[in-house]
């Protein structure tokens, strides 16, 4: 449906409706089309006026569509009018309408009304991320940082995860502002990035740098750099935190993982206890390993190649330094097939120990068990992020240790095009790749591009901020 270019009279709307194949949904289809074409608001309004005269009222979903168009165009008085109509006609609204109303009002000089609406939403549900972030940005934009941080802390307390976009806006809007409390809150965001292993993208990193440099009498200077393999920062010569856990941290972590994650409730949903016992006996009789490989996961690394060839390349790449390898496989790998050739499997078994689990086993638990039982030196290979297991660990200190251990022990295989080798190994770093501070320095790893997804691939680029 092509929307008209100017407002129509009742008979003209009726004519269009009659010519439409499904008159019952004409108004909705027409409004969708108006949203897509960003039609002038008076055209949409003439359709609503016609509807109100014809039916005596306007359906909820039609009002929401009209509201969408108003929000797109920043038509504040119309947004307020729609809200007044909805408030009278419907006892409560659903989250989609609240999202639109709050978003539309928060971008205007009526932004305080968005805060009132947020309070209304809280009485009936946990407000969405959009609701919170629209209000936070409105408050920040009007330099009301205390209010913005109150909303942000409330949002975190309710388990609503902020976007990088809103975190960046705090640094952007706080530029040049004074206040110890404000600084403390912004440092808190940096520690939130550390705690959750989040790497800001380039634009976000620039906002952080500019904020530091704008602190009145702060004398901060930010420089971009790459950390040496030794873990030393070339800019300030500071040594970054070691990625290794202490003996005590390591034994606490391995006890907790083996207790909570491996013997906890989640593992045996797909793995029989009997199979896991057999695996434990197998591992104990052959300890220690240097590298544990998630065979199935690695076998999918290059889609155009046979799965067994992918795994073969990985085993060859990792077996170079006489490392003792354990590959976690599946029983179907032993059946000669187009993806699993028996002679290649035989050759691999000369270079590594293999444990073949049932085809439905959950192998993260096997991977963690074999790696942790082998000791601090043992690394593991998977392209998974092991997010679920972090969630099973009940306290934040253990979660932090798990992530730190993971960053220092997960080997990432990268596809490369050269003929002699199909993988290059991104080594686990000696230093810890997270936001870190000593008080008068901050080191912040960042990505070149925006990634909403968490990633185990640690960045090579760092922002070093020093207080002179």
Secondary structure, DSSP 8 states (H G I E B T S, - for coil): ----SS---HHHHHHHHHHSS-GGGHHHHHHHHHHHHT--HHHHHHHHHHHHHHHSS--HHHHHHHHHHHHHHT-HHHHHHHHHHHHHH-SS--HHHHHHHHHHHHTSTTHHHHHHHHHHHHHHS---HHHHHHHHHHHHHTT-HHHHHHHHHHHHHTT----HHHHHHHHHHTTT---HHHHHHHHHHHHHHHHTT--EEHHHHHHHHHHHHHSTT--EEEEEEE--TTSB-TTT--B--BSS--HHHHHHHHHHIIIIIISSSSGGGTS-HHHHHHHHHHHHHH---SEEEEHHHHHTSSTTS-HHHHHHHHHHHHSTT---EEEEEEGGGGS--SS--HHHHHHHHTTSEEEEE-TT--HHHHHHHHHHHH-TT-EEE-S---HHHHHHS-SHHHHHHHHHHHHHHEEEEEE---SS-SEEEE---SB--S-EE-SSEEEEEEESS--SS--SS--SEEEEEEE-
